[in-house]
Amino acid sequence: MDFPRTQRKKLEISLIPMIDVSMFLLIFFMVAGSIEKFEIIPVDPPVAQSGKLMDEGHVLILLGRHEEIIVNDEIVPMEEMQKMLSDDLHANPNKVVTIKADATVSANRTIEVMDAIKAAGGKNLSVVTQSKALLHVE
């Protein structure tokens, strides 16, 4: 007995689901990559009534509550900070140096850092503070 062979249906591979998944991943990573930059150490600046909004300077110095000093995302001991800044400020002495110190950092420590900036050749200095208006939560 001779049975007619049934022909198998050819399977077509659809690219549409793969395109959908790749577009979803692209959008996901674009959104996840645009989230605000996080700080290496948590810093809670002091509160000030006056001041003006400025962009962060070309050189950013973070002073943490545990005596850490971070210059441009690099942990630096106090002894080496002046040399590092002088190398950075030698090319452009008018760069703005921004200090973002935690509210619990002593004034002596902040003044030490300011003296090191001046000794390194820094002329423009800004200090980051929080506005009182931003602290009122109702």
C-alpha positions as CSV (number, residue, x, y, z in Angstrom):
1,M,0.0,0.0,0.0
2,D,1.4,3.3,-1.0
3,F,0.6,6.3,1.2
4,P,1.0,9.7,-0.2
5,R,3.7,11.5,1.7
6,T,2.5,14.6,3.5
7,Q,4.8,17.5,3.0
8,R,6.0,19.3,6.0
9,K,5.3,22.9,6.3
10,K,8.4,25.0,6.0
11,L,9.1,26.8,9.2
12,E,9.8,30.5,8.7
13,I,11.9,32.2,11.3
14,S,10.3,35.6,12.1
15,L,12.7,38.4,12.9
16,I,9.9,40.6,14.4
17,P,10.1,39.2,18.0
18,M,13.9,39.6,18.0
19,I,13.6,43.2,16.8
20,D,11.0,43.9,19.5
21,V,13.3,42.5,22.2
22,S,16.3,44.4,20.9
23,M,14.4,47.7,20.9
24,F,13.2,47.0,24.4
25,L,16.7,46.4,25.6
26,L,18.0,49.5,23.8
27,I,15.3,51.7,25.4
28,F,15.9,50.1,28.8
29,F,19.7,50.8,28.8
30,M,19.2,54.3,27.4
31,V,16.9,55.2,30.3
32,A,19.1,53.3,32.9
33,G,22.2,55.1,31.6
34,S,20.7,58.6,31.9
35,I,20.1,58.3,35.6
36,E,21.8,60.9,37.7
37,K,25.4,60.4,38.5
38,F,26.0,59.1,42.0
39,E,28.7,60.3,44.3
40,I,31.4,57.9,45.5
41,I,30.8,58.8,49.1
42,P,27.5,60.3,50.5
43,V,27.9,64.0,51.2
44,D,25.3,66.1,52.8
45,P,26.3,69.8,52.3
46,P,25.6,72.4,55.0
47,V,22.6,74.7,54.7
48,A,23.0,78.3,53.6
49,Q,20.4,81.1,53.4
50,S,22.2,83.1,50.7
51,G,24.2,82.0,47.6
52,K,23.7,81.6,43.9
53,L,23.4,78.6,41.8
54,M,26.6,77.8,39.9
55,D,27.6,74.9,37.8
56,E,30.1,72.6,39.4
57,G,33.6,73.6,38.7
58,H,36.2,72.0,36.6
59,V,37.8,70.4,39.6
60,L,35.5,68.8,42.2
61,I,36.8,68.0,45.7
62,L,34.5,65.9,48.0
63,L,35.2,66.0,51.8
64,G,33.5,63.1,53.5
65,R,32.5,62.7,57.1
66,H,35.2,60.1,57.7
67,E,38.1,62.3,56.7
68,E,38.1,61.1,53.0
69,I,39.3,63.5,50.3
70,I,38.2,62.8,46.7
71,V,39.5,64.9,43.9
72,N,37.8,64.3,40.5
73,D,36.5,60.8,41.6
74,E,39.9,59.7,42.9
75,I,40.7,59.2,46.6
76,V,43.7,61.3,47.5
77,P,45.6,61.7,50.8
78,M,45.9,65.2,52.1
79,E,49.7,65.2,51.6
80,E,49.3,64.5,47.8
81,M,46.3,66.7,47.1
82,Q,48.3,69.9,46.7
83,K,50.7,68.3,44.2
84,M,47.8,66.8,42.2
85,L,46.0,70.1,42.1
86,S,49.1,72.1,41.1
87,D,49.6,69.7,38.1
88,D,45.9,70.2,37.2
89,L,45.9,74.0,37.8
90,H,49.3,74.7,36.1
91,A,47.8,74.5,32.6
92,N,44.8,76.7,33.5
93,P,45.1,78.7,36.8
94,N,41.6,80.1,36.3
95,K,39.8,76.8,36.6
96,V,37.1,76.8,39.2
97,V,37.7,74.5,42.1
98,T,34.5,73.3,43.8
99,I,34.5,72.0,47.4
100,K,31.6,69.8,48.4
101,A,32.0,69.1,52.1
102,D,29.7,67.2,54.4
103,A,28.0,69.3,57.0
104,T,29.8,67.3,59.8
105,V,33.3,68.1,58.5
106,S,35.1,70.4,60.8
107,A,35.9,74.0,59.7
108,N,39.6,73.3,60.3
109,R,39.6,70.5,57.8
110,T,37.8,72.6,55.2
111,I,40.3,75.5,55.7
112,E,43.2,73.0,55.4
113,V,41.8,72.0,52.0
114,M,41.3,75.7,51.0
115,D,44.9,76.5,51.9
116,A,46.1,73.6,49.8
117,I,44.1,74.8,46.9
118,K,45.6,78.3,47.2
119,A,49.1,76.9,47.6
120,A,48.5,74.8,44.4
121,G,47.8,78.0,42.5
122,G,44.0,78.0,42.6
123,K,42.3,81.4,42.2
124,N,38.6,80.6,41.8
125,L,36.9,78.6,44.6
126,S,33.3,77.7,45.1
127,V,31.7,75.9,48.1
128,V,28.6,73.7,47.6
129,T,25.7,74.3,50.1
130,Q,22.0,73.4,50.3
131,S,19.3,75.9,50.0
132,K,16.9,76.2,52.9
133,A,14.0,76.3,50.4
134,L,14.8,72.8,49.3
135,L,14.6,71.4,52.8
136,H,11.0,72.4,53.5
137,V,9.0,69.3,53.1
138,E,5.3,69.5,53.7
